[in-house]
Amino acid sequence: MRLGVDMKCLALVSAATLSVTLLATCVMGAGWVRKMTGNDWTWYEDYAFAWATYVVACEPDRKCQVGMGVFAFGAPRGEKVSYSGEQEVLVVGFGSLHIRPADGQGPVRAAIAPKESGLISVTWDF
């Protein structure tokens, strides 16, 4: 009987892992998210991965800033990176991506695209 319970548990864990992997594949293959920012932080996407990379893009001849991590008290509380053109950024854990203009010229067109992601892996010893 114990073997039957362990096999059911293994099947449930396998199904859950497959579901999360498929969800991550769908999310990471979603394509570009394009928006016009305001003068302050504009929300682009929430994320929850062990790690992920995104490509962020800003209008030519403009400077933008991307903020990553938990958004609290009016600003992203993780890393903030200034960039022009396109830049690849790494996110870890959970949070959201926000973009704002960093050149004092008002709202800007910006975009993000998911590139790669990694899930937290668990090794089962049976």
C-alpha positions as CSV (number, residue, x, y, z in Angstrom):
1,M,0.0,0.0,0.0
2,R,2.8,2.5,0.8
3,L,4.2,2.1,-2.8
4,G,0.7,3.1,-4.2
5,V,0.6,6.3,-2.1
6,D,4.1,7.3,-3.1
7,M,3.3,6.7,-6.8
8,K,0.2,8.9,-6.5
9,C,2.3,11.6,-4.8
10,L,4.9,11.4,-7.6
11,A,2.2,11.6,-10.2
12,L,0.7,14.7,-8.6
13,V,4.1,16.4,-8.3
14,S,4.9,15.5,-11.9
15,A,1.6,17.0,-13.1
16,A,2.1,20.2,-11.1
17,T,5.6,20.6,-12.4
18,L,4.4,20.1,-16.0
19,S,1.6,22.7,-15.5
20,V,4.1,25.3,-14.1
21,T,6.5,24.6,-16.9
22,L,3.8,25.0,-19.6
23,L,2.6,28.2,-17.9
24,A,6.1,29.6,-17.9
25,T,6.6,28.7,-21.5
26,C,3.4,30.4,-22.5
27,V,4.2,33.6,-20.5
28,M,7.8,33.8,-21.7
29,G,6.7,33.3,-25.3
30,A,4.1,36.1,-25.1
31,G,6.0,38.7,-27.2
32,W,6.4,42.5,-26.8
33,V,4.3,44.5,-24.4
34,R,4.3,48.1,-25.7
35,K,3.0,51.2,-23.8
36,M,3.3,54.9,-23.5
37,T,4.6,55.8,-20.0
38,G,3.4,58.6,-17.9
39,N,5.9,61.0,-16.3
40,D,6.4,58.5,-13.4
41,W,6.6,54.7,-13.1
42,T,4.3,52.8,-15.4
43,W,3.5,49.1,-14.7
44,Y,4.4,46.7,-17.5
45,E,4.3,43.1,-16.1
46,D,4.3,41.0,-13.0
47,Y,6.7,38.1,-12.7
48,A,7.4,35.1,-10.4
49,F,10.4,33.0,-11.5
50,A,13.5,31.7,-9.9
51,W,15.1,33.9,-12.5
52,A,14.1,35.4,-15.9
53,T,15.6,37.7,-18.5
54,Y,13.7,40.4,-20.3
55,V,14.6,42.8,-23.1
56,V,13.5,46.3,-22.4
57,A,13.4,49.0,-25.1
58,C,13.0,52.7,-25.2
59,E,12.4,55.2,-28.1
60,P,15.5,56.1,-30.0
61,D,17.3,59.2,-28.7
62,R,15.5,58.9,-25.3
63,K,16.6,57.6,-21.9
64,C,14.4,55.4,-19.8
65,Q,14.7,53.7,-16.5
66,V,13.4,50.2,-15.7
67,G,12.6,49.3,-12.1
68,M,12.3,45.7,-10.9
69,G,11.1,44.0,-7.8
70,V,8.2,44.6,-5.4
71,F,6.4,47.9,-6.1
72,A,5.7,49.7,-2.8
73,F,5.4,53.3,-1.6
74,G,5.3,54.6,-5.2
75,A,8.5,53.0,-6.6
76,P,10.0,49.6,-7.4
77,R,12.1,48.4,-4.5
78,G,14.5,46.3,-6.5
79,E,17.2,47.2,-9.0
80,K,16.8,50.2,-11.2
81,V,18.6,50.4,-14.5
82,S,18.9,53.4,-16.9
83,Y,19.2,52.6,-20.6
84,S,18.7,53.9,-24.1
85,G,17.6,51.7,-27.0
86,E,17.4,48.1,-25.9
87,Q,18.9,46.4,-22.9
88,E,18.6,42.9,-21.4
89,V,17.7,42.8,-17.6
90,L,17.7,39.9,-15.1
91,V,14.9,39.5,-12.6
92,V,15.0,37.1,-9.6
93,G,12.1,35.9,-7.5
94,F,8.8,37.8,-7.8
95,G,7.9,41.4,-8.4
96,S,7.0,43.6,-11.4
97,L,8.6,45.6,-14.1
98,H,7.9,49.3,-14.3
99,I,9.4,51.9,-16.7
100,R,9.7,55.6,-16.6
101,P,11.4,58.3,-18.7
102,A,14.8,59.3,-17.3
103,D,15.6,62.3,-19.5
104,G,13.1,64.9,-18.3
105,Q,11.4,65.1,-21.7
106,G,8.0,63.7,-20.6
107,P,6.2,60.5,-21.5
108,V,8.0,58.0,-23.7
109,R,7.1,54.9,-25.7
110,A,8.7,51.8,-24.2
111,A,8.4,48.0,-24.4
112,I,9.4,44.8,-22.8
113,A,9.8,41.3,-24.1
114,P,10.4,38.1,-22.1
115,K,13.4,36.2,-23.2
116,E,14.3,33.3,-20.9
117,S,13.2,32.0,-17.5
118,G,14.1,29.3,-15.0
119,L,11.9,27.6,-12.5
120,I,12.9,26.5,-9.0
121,S,13.9,22.8,-9.3
122,V,13.3,20.2,-6.7
123,T,15.1,16.9,-6.5
124,W,13.1,14.0,-5.1
125,D,14.9,11.1,-3.4
126,F,12.7,8.1,-3.3
